[in-house]
Amino acid sequence: MHGPSNPICRTAGAPLRARNIHKRFGAFSALDSVCLDVAAGELVCLLGPSGCGKTTLLRCIAGLERQDSGELYIGDRDISHLAPQARDYGILFQSYALFPNLSVADNIAYGLAGSGRQQVRERVAKMLELVGLTGSEKKYPGQLSGGQQQRVALARALAPAPSLLLLDEPMSALDARVREHLCGELRELQRRLGITTLMVTHNQDEAMLMADRIAVMNNGKVEQYATAQEIYDRPATPFVAEFVGQGNWLPFQRHGEHHARVGGMDLRLPLDASRASSGRLFCRPEAISVNPSVHEENLFAARVRDITFLGNRWRMNFEFEQLPGHALQAEVAPEAMPSLGSPDIWVALPPASLQVFA
């Protein structure tokens, strides 16, 4: 979509701002006071489960849904109430939405109405080169693979040189190997063009592979907005901790200023831990030390229940002797894998690996 100025001559890469966006469908609150800032040239992923509000937010930004209240800006332009065609964005839908009766060239040229014929030809050729499909001008969508169709849809979205690119689950129809390859290609292309990009996905691997920052959404709200590493290492809420990656949870009661009781165990907590008197401790599986070579804090006897081989690592399910019936997971590199001759092991939960949630 593009505004009334010459679409081929504009420069991409304007910041996007959403301020206090509310949207209801009857009694259901799809978006609840959502705020989001996307810097010029940044790629941000909206990540969350079905029904969390991520697609509704994208559609409000695109003008395909009208927010009940709140403001939207691309650069300094208030686009809150503009028609979709006046908002200066390109969009790639989950279904690609290619016209089956138009050639690849005509699909890409669709958003360039009003430009000169020679300009359009040159722009289409440039877009085909950009997405690696030179020579496919005369083919029709039905003659292309899923990955090639996605490239055509992306070329069509980029052809008018929009200030903003919106991606709605663009990889969901592709198999895992093609998806990973195209994620890398799309990210490299986005960086090269410097185009501000907002992408919707429910796939955390896609988000962590591609995004400069991730907005994790749940029940119409943004629960955390940060880099992939920040979200993984220091999740802001229990939902974020559970939704992104794997984790272990242990019920605790505070026992002194920097200690907690978990079953029959006394665990030292990190110095910056929440002061909650009770709640749950969270720990990533790979942060757990199994049979450490040197003495570590929070070291306890445990019993292995089962082990799964995952190629570059082993996943071990175990229980602490002082907390029977409560299964936890540790992930161990092959060279650190303990002998399987005995189910008894020692497991350490380093204080720095623990996070307290009330």
N, C-alpha and C positions, 0 to 999 in steps of 0.2 A: 504494500500500500504506500502511496506517496502523496505529497502535497502538490500544489499547483505549479511550483517552480520546475525548471528543467531537471528531471530525475537523474540524468546521466552525469550531470556536472557537480552534484553535491558531494560534500565530504562527510563520511560516516563517523560515528563515535561520540554521540552526545550522552551526558549523564541522564539517568532516569530516577525520578523520585516519586514515591507513593506516600501519601500522608493520611493516616486515620481512615483507611478504606473500610467501609461497612457494606455488607451485602446480605440480604435475607431472601430466602425463597419460602414464603409463607411463614410458618413458625420456626423454620430451620435457619440458623445463623451460619452462613457459609464463610463469611469474613468478618472478623471482629477487631476493629481498630488496628488494621495492619499498616505498618510503616516499613518502608524499604528504600534504601539508597544504593544505586548501582553507579559506580564511577564510569566515566568515559573510557571506552575500550575494555571494560571488565566483563568477564563471563561469570554470571551468577546462576546457580541452580536452585530452584524451588523443589525441595525434597520432602516427601511424606507419603503416607498411605493413601489409598483411595478414600475420597470424601473429606480430605483434610483442608481443602480450599485452594490448593495450588493452581489448578486449571481455571477455577473461577477468577482468581487474581489475574492470571495471564489474559483471560478474556475481557476483564474490565480494562486492563491496560490497552488492549487492542480495540476497545470500543464495541466488542461483540456482545458484551453484557454492560449494563449501566449500573454503576455502584449507587447505593442508596445515599451515601454521603462520603466525603473525603475528596482529596485533590490528587491529580496526577500531572506530572511535568516531564517533558522531554527537553533537556536543556532548560532554557528560560521560558519555554512555551507551556502555558496551561492547556493541557489537552483533555481535561476532565469531562468536557461535554461536547467535544468535537466528534464529527462522524468518523468512522474508521478510515476512510480514504484520505482524510486530512491529517492523520496522526504521524506520518513519516516513519513507517516501520515495514519490515519484511517479515513474513510468518511462514513457518514450515510446520504443517499439521502432522499428526500421527499417521493419517491415511495418505499423506502426500498431496491428495486432491489434484492430481494431474488430469488434464482433459484427454480422455482416451482417443478422441477423434482428431486431435491436433498433434503435429509432429513435435519432436523435442525442441526444435528451433522456435516453433510457434508458441509452445508452452512457456519457454523462457521469455519470449518477447511480449507475453500477454500484459505485463505490468508496465510496458514502455509506450503505451498509447500516447500520441501527441508528439513523439520525437520523430525526427526525419528518418526516412527509410534506410539511408546509408548509416546513420548513427545506430539504428537498431541492429543492423547486420553486424556492425563492428562490435557492439556491446554483447550480442549473443555469442559471437566467436570468442570474445574475451572470457565470458562466463564459462563456456564449454572448456576452454583451456584451463581455467581456474580449477574446475572440478574434475579434470582428467577425462573428458568425454569428447574431445575433438574428433570429428568424423562421424558423430552420431546425429547430426542435425536432422536428417530425413527419417530417422526411425520414429516409431510410435511407442508410447509407454508399454503396451502389451508385448513389445519385442525386447524389453529390458528386464534385467534381474531386479530384485528388490533394492539392492544396494545402488544400482545405477538409477533407478527411479528416484531414490532419495537424493542423489546428486543433482538430478534435473530439478527437483523441487527446491533444493537449496540454491541452485543457480537462478531460478526464477525469483526467489525471495531476495537475492542479493543484486539482481540486475538493476533495479532503480537506485542503487547506492543509498539505502535508507540509513537514518541515524540510529536505528534500533533494530535488532534481529530477535524475533520471538520464536522459540522452538518448543513445540508441544509434544512430548514423548517421541522424539524423532527416530529413536532406535528400536522402539518396542516391537516392530514387525520383523526385525532381522535376527538371524541366529547368532549365537554367542561369539563365534570367531569373527564374523563380518562386523558385528556390533563393535567389538573392541578395536578393530582396524579403523573403522570409520569414525569412532570417537577420537582417536588420535589425529586423523586427517582433519576432522572438523575443528578440533582445537588449534591445530597448527595454522589452518586457514584463518580462523577468527583472530588469532594473534597477529598474523601477517597483515590483515586488513584493518585491524584496530577498531573493529565494530563492536559497540556495546551490545551485549547478548544476555537475554534472560531465557533460561531453559527449564522446562517442567520435566521431572522424572520421579519415578518411585524406586528407581534402581540406585542404591547407594554406591555401587562400584562406578557407575557412569558419573555420578556427581563428584566423587572423590578423584576420579581420573581427570575430569575436565575443568572443574570450577576454580576460579580464584577465591570465591566465597560461596558458602552454602547457607540457605535459609531453610531450616528444618521446621516444617509446619505440622500442626496438629489441632484439630477442632477449630479451624478458622483463625488460628493465631500463629505467629512466628515464635517458636520456643527458643531458638538460638540462631544467631546470624554471625558466622565466623568462618575462618579457613577450615579446610578439611582436617588438618592436624589438630587445631584447637577443639573442634567438635569431637574428634575421636579421643584425644587425650584428656580433655576436661569437659565432658558433657554438662550442660547447664541444668538439665532436669532429668528425672528418671525416664521420661519418655524418650528423650534424645539418646540416653545411655543404652536403652533397650533396642531402639530402632536402628542405630548405626553401629554395626559390628556385633561381636559376641561379648558376653559379660557374665560375671558371677555376682550373686547377691547373697549377703549374709545379714540376718537380723542381729541387732546389737543393742546393748544398754550401756550408757556412759559409765565409766568406772575411773574416776579421777579426771584430771584436766586433759591428759593426752592418752588415755587408755579407754578401751571398751571391752565389755564382756560379750563373747559370742559362744553360746553353749557353755562348755567348761573351759574355754580358752580366754586368756587375757591378751588382747592385741594392742600394740602401740600404734597410735594414729599419727598422721602427719601433723606438723606444728600448725599448719594453716587450716586444719579441718574445721568444719562447722561445729558450733558448740551445742548442737542438738543433744538432748538427753537420751534419745532413743531414735531408732529408725533402721535404715539398711546401709550396709557398706557395699560399695561397688568396686570390682577389680577385673581388669581385662585378663583373659586366659594366658596370653603371652607374657604378662608381667609376673606370673607366678614362677618361683624357682623350685625345681624338683631335684632333690638330693644335692643341694648346693655343696661345692667343694670347700667353702669356708663357712663359718658360722654366720648366720644372718638373723636379724630380728624377726619375730613372729614365726618361729620355726616350730612345726608340730608334726606328730606322727599321723600318717594317713594310710588308707588302703585303696589300691587300684581296683576299680570295678570293670572297666573295659578300655581298650585302646583301639583307635582307628588310624590307619595310615592315610595321609593326605598328600603324598608326593614329596613335598619339600619340608614336611613337618609331621609330627604325630600329635593326635588329640587324645588326651587321657582324661577319663572320668574317674573321680576319686571321692572318698569321704574322709573327713577328719574323724579320728577315734572319739574325740570329745563332742562331736556333732553328728551322730549317726542319723542316717536317713536323709541327709541333705547333700545332694550330689553337686559337685563343682567340676569345672573343666580347666585343664592346663594344656597349653600348646608348647611342644618341645621340639627343638631341632634334632635331626637324626643323630648327630654326634653327641648330643646331651641326653639321649634316651637311656633311661636306667635299664638294668638287666630285668628281663621278664621272668626270671626264675622265682621271684617272690612278689606277692602282692603288696608287701609292706614297704612304704617309702617315707621320706621326710619331705615336707613341703613348707616353703617359706612364702609369706605374704609381705613383701617389703612395705614399710609404712608409706613410702612415697607413691606406691601403686594404689593405695586405698582412697576412695572418695566417699564422703559421708553425705547421705540424703536423709533428711528428717522424714 
